[in-house]
Amino acid sequence: MPITSVDDLKAHLNITGTQDDAVIAQKIAVAEAFVNRWLDTPMADLDPLPADLLEAVRLLVGHLFENREATLVGIGAEALPLGFWDIINVHRSWGFGACRNNSTV
C-alpha cells in the first residue's frame, strides 16, 4: 500500500495537469520500494509514519521525476543539507552480522 499519492506528489512538484500522472505513480512506487529496502522495514507498517520519511519519499520522487537518466551532463549539482539521505539514515537500524539472505558479511 503506497504511503503517498499522485495528488500529494503533484502538489509537491507544483504540477497541475494530468499528463504526468502515470510517470509520477511509477516514481512513487520506485521511491517507496527503495526506502523500504534501505530501512529494511515497510513504511506502511510504521504507525504513525514519521513525517520526515514521507518528505524523504517526496524528495526522491522529485529527483527521479526531474532527472530521468542515470547521469547528468554539463550540470553542477550539490546535495542539500538535511536532504534525502540525512532523513532516512536516522530511521535505519545499523549493524553488522547476518544479511537479509542469512549469509554473513
CYANA upper distance limits for C-alpha pairs under 8 A (distance plus 0.5 A):
  1 MET  CA     44 ALA  CA      7.07
  2 PRO  CA     28 ILE  CA      8.38
  2 PRO  CA     29 ALA  CA      7.81
  2 PRO  CA     32 GLU  CA      7.90
  2 PRO  CA     44 ALA  CA      7.66
  3 ILE  CA     32 GLU  CA      8.29
  3 ILE  CA     43 MET  CA      7.70
  3 ILE  CA     44 ALA  CA      6.67
  3 ILE  CA     54 LEU  CA      7.91
  4 THR  CA      8 ASP  CA      6.98
  4 THR  CA      9 LEU  CA      8.04
  4 THR  CA     28 ILE  CA      8.12
  4 THR  CA     54 LEU  CA      7.94
  5 SER  CA      9 LEU  CA      6.88
  5 SER  CA     25 ALA  CA      8.12
  5 SER  CA     28 ILE  CA      8.30
  6 VAL  CA     10 LYS  CA      6.51
  6 VAL  CA     21 ASP  CA      7.01
  6 VAL  CA     24 ILE  CA      6.74
  6 VAL  CA     25 ALA  CA      6.32
  6 VAL  CA     28 ILE  CA      8.23
  7 ASP  CA     11 ALA  CA      6.76
  8 ASP  CA     12 HIS  CA      6.83
  9 LEU  CA     13 LEU  CA      6.47
  9 LEU  CA     24 ILE  CA      7.91
  9 LEU  CA     58 ARG  CA      6.97
  9 LEU  CA     61 VAL  CA      8.23
 10 LYS  CA     14 ASN  CA      6.22
 10 LYS  CA     15 ILE  CA      5.36
 10 LYS  CA     16 THR  CA      7.29
 10 LYS  CA     24 ILE  CA      8.39
 11 ALA  CA     15 ILE  CA      6.77
 11 ALA  CA     16 THR  CA      8.20
 12 HIS  CA     58 ARG  CA      7.62
 13 LEU  CA     62 GLY  CA      7.07
 20 ASP  CA     24 ILE  CA      6.61
 21 ASP  CA     25 ALA  CA      6.61
 22 ALA  CA     26 GLN  CA      6.75
 23 VAL  CA     27 LYS  CA      6.72
 23 VAL  CA     65 PHE  CA      8.20
 24 ILE  CA     28 ILE  CA      6.63
 24 ILE  CA     61 VAL  CA      8.01
 24 ILE  CA     65 PHE  CA      7.48
 25 ALA  CA     29 ALA  CA      6.89
 26 GLN  CA     30 VAL  CA      6.85
 27 LYS  CA     31 ALA  CA      6.51
 27 LYS  CA     61 VAL  CA      6.04
 27 LYS  CA     64 LEU  CA      6.99
 27 LYS  CA     65 PHE  CA      7.31
 28 ILE  CA     32 GLU  CA      6.51
 28 ILE  CA     57 VAL  CA      8.01
 28 ILE  CA     61 VAL  CA      6.40
 29 ALA  CA     33 ALA  CA      6.56
 30 VAL  CA     34 PHE  CA      6.64
 31 ALA  CA     35 VAL  CA      6.75
 31 ALA  CA     57 VAL  CA      6.43
 31 ALA  CA     60 LEU  CA      6.51
 31 ALA  CA     61 VAL  CA      6.48
 32 GLU  CA     36 ASN  CA      6.50
 32 GLU  CA     43 MET  CA      8.42
 32 GLU  CA     57 VAL  CA      6.88
 33 ALA  CA     37 ARG  CA      6.68
 34 PHE  CA     38 TRP  CA      6.67
 35 VAL  CA     39 LEU  CA      6.53
 35 VAL  CA     43 MET  CA      8.48
 35 VAL  CA     57 VAL  CA      7.94
 35 VAL  CA     88 ILE  CA      7.99
 36 ASN  CA     40 ASP  CA      6.25
 36 ASN  CA     41 THR  CA      5.99
 36 ASN  CA     42 PRO  CA      5.41
 36 ASN  CA     43 MET  CA      6.61
 37 ARG  CA     41 THR  CA      7.43
 37 ARG  CA     42 PRO  CA      8.24
 38 TRP  CA     92 ARG  CA      7.67
 39 LEU  CA     88 ILE  CA      8.01
 39 LEU  CA     91 HIS  CA      7.29
 39 LEU  CA     92 ARG  CA      5.33
 39 LEU  CA     93 SER  CA      7.55
 40 ASP  CA     92 ARG  CA      8.09
 41 THR  CA     45 ASP  CA      7.95
 42 PRO  CA     46 LEU  CA      7.75
 43 MET  CA     49 LEU  CA      7.29
 44 ALA  CA     49 LEU  CA      7.97
 46 LEU  CA     50 PRO  CA      8.30
 49 LEU  CA     53 LEU  CA      7.74
 49 LEU  CA     54 LEU  CA      7.99
 50 PRO  CA     54 LEU  CA      7.38
 51 ALA  CA     55 GLU  CA      6.86
 52 ASP  CA     56 ALA  CA      6.64
 52 ASP  CA     87 ILE  CA      6.89
 53 LEU  CA     57 VAL  CA      6.85
 53 LEU  CA     87 ILE  CA      7.18
 53 LEU  CA     88 ILE  CA      6.86
 54 LEU  CA     58 ARG  CA      6.88
 55 GLU  CA     59 LEU  CA      6.66
 56 ALA  CA     60 LEU  CA      6.70
 56 ALA  CA     83 GLY  CA      7.88
 56 ALA  CA     84 PHE  CA      5.54
 56 ALA  CA     87 ILE  CA      6.82
 56 ALA  CA     88 ILE  CA      7.31
 57 VAL  CA     61 VAL  CA      6.57
 57 VAL  CA     84 PHE  CA      8.39
 58 ARG  CA     62 GLY  CA      6.55
 59 LEU  CA     63 HIS  CA      6.73
 59 LEU  CA     83 GLY  CA      8.18
 59 LEU  CA     84 PHE  CA      6.83
 60 LEU  CA     64 LEU  CA      6.62
 60 LEU  CA     84 PHE  CA      7.34
 61 VAL  CA     65 PHE  CA      6.40
 62 GLY  CA     66 GLU  CA      6.60
 63 HIS  CA     67 ASN  CA      6.35
 64 LEU  CA     68 ARG  CA      6.37
 67 ASN  CA     72 LEU  CA      8.23
 79 ALA  CA     83 GLY  CA      7.52
 81 PRO  CA     86 ASP  CA      8.08
 82 LEU  CA     86 ASP  CA      5.71
 82 LEU  CA     87 ILE  CA      7.07
 83 GLY  CA     87 ILE  CA      6.76
 84 PHE  CA     88 ILE  CA      6.86
 85 TRP  CA     89 ASN  CA      6.27
 86 ASP  CA     90 VAL  CA      7.38
 87 ILE  CA     91 HIS  CA      7.92
 88 ILE  CA     92 ARG  CA      7.10
 96 PHE  CA    105 VAL  CA      7.86
 97 GLY  CA    104 THR  CA      6.04
 97 GLY  CA    105 VAL  CA      6.44
 98 ALA  CA    102 ASN  CA      5.95
 98 ALA  CA    103 SER  CA      6.07
 98 ALA  CA    104 THR  CA      5.11
 98 ALA  CA    105 VAL  CA      7.15
 99 CYS  CA    103 SER  CA      5.99
 99 CYS  CA    104 THR  CA      6.41
 99 CYS  CA    105 VAL  CA      7.38
